[in-house]
Amino acid sequence: MNKELNYIGFDKKPSDTTVVVAMSGGVDSSTVAGIMKNEGYKVIGITLKLYDDGKEIAASKQCCSGQDIMDAKRVAHKLGIEHKILYYQDKFKKGVIDNFVESYLKGETPIPCVQCNQTVKFKDLFEVSKQLKADALVTGHYVKSITSNNTTNMYRAIDENRDQSYFLFNTTREQLNYLRFPLGGMLKDETREIAKNLDLNVAAKPDSQDICFVPNGDYASVIQKFRPESFQKGNIKNLNGEVVGVHDGIINFTIGQRKGIKVSDKEALYVLKINSEKNEIIVGPKEKLGKKEIILKEINLLTNKENLDQNIFVKVRSTGSLLEAKVNLIDESNAKVNLVNPEDGISPGQACVFYAKDQFGHKVLGGGWIKE
């Protein structure tokens, strides 16, 4: 057995080990199911039905659509594994969509994928996997996990362009010890090659790009659907407090945005602040975007507090770089982060994830939600 790739940390034969594989219908989770089956594990595939999609949504580049559920069923049939569909529309609406809408109305820029992992996927699916007496819950996330002495630590994936550790910062220690991520040591091309060799129908399927319940990336239409009253006109002001324009609703703006402000000035203007209480957008020059201090709420730690008493790295957006920083815990759930160098476009509602480098790579230490 290729331990580096497929070994999932149990001192018993694969044939005596039951794993639940979260199957979204994409190439990554389908390949994981195939790897586990080929290694001789008892595999149960589970697909989540998270929202009621129309035909126009099912055809878009999203995960968890009706087409994806059918693809997952075909893969399970091809591999000869048990497959279940769990209907979690109500849980998803309450735990993810409602939070997404409320967050935008507060002037934040939310990340529903983190909340989906935190609630529906790793909380509810975790409990179901335990009920099925599975030894582990296995997913197709590009995250490297290393298990020793019954403790699993999470690292950035080898394929840094695919790394999804940012989205998993809120995983609990109990969940992490139960989760396995076989793709963390692979490049995407290798994953597709395995899917092709397994003759899976999804081997060439394009990656999902949109948030699953946001058709074609048009999040404003989702908010219009659930909270039509939120599109209220308000003032756009400069740093001197002067009104320089009018907006059609704060939900149309994010920190660092330049296009679509529709205010002319002798220099380019950027969104610096969104004030939901006053329904105002504050704009100014690019040099005012850089910030060095961030306040975090709802901290989740995957390490001892003492391990934060060093210079670490943080990520303040999913596509961002690792930034040198110092983290100071204010209390159990709040922290202040001081960046060594200023960073543009830091937005409330996004996550700030902590990393430390060791011999295995960049280990995830936890993180929190950006408050201000």
LINCORWO-V396759 format. One record per run of one state. SS is the DSSP state (H for helix, E for strand, L for the rest). FROM is the first residue (numbers start at 1). LEN is the number of residues. Records with the same first field share a line. If there is no record, write none. Layout:
SS: FROM-LEN  FROM-LEN
//
This chain:
L: 1-2  7-7  17-1  23-4  39-3  50-5  59-3  63-3  80-2  88-1  106-6  132-4  139-4  149-2  157-8  169-4  181-1  186-2  198-12  211-4  218-1  227-1  231-3  238-5  248-2  253-17  276-4  285-1  289-2  302-3  309-3  316-7  330-5  344-7  359-2  371-2
H: 3-4  14-3  27-12  55-4  66-14  89-17  112-20  165-4  173-6  182-4  188-10  215-3  219-8  228-3  250-3  286-3  305-4
E: 18-5  42-8  62-1  82-6  136-3  143-6  151-6  179-2  210-1  234-4  243-5  270-6  280-5  291-11  312-4  323-7  335-9  351-8  361-10
//
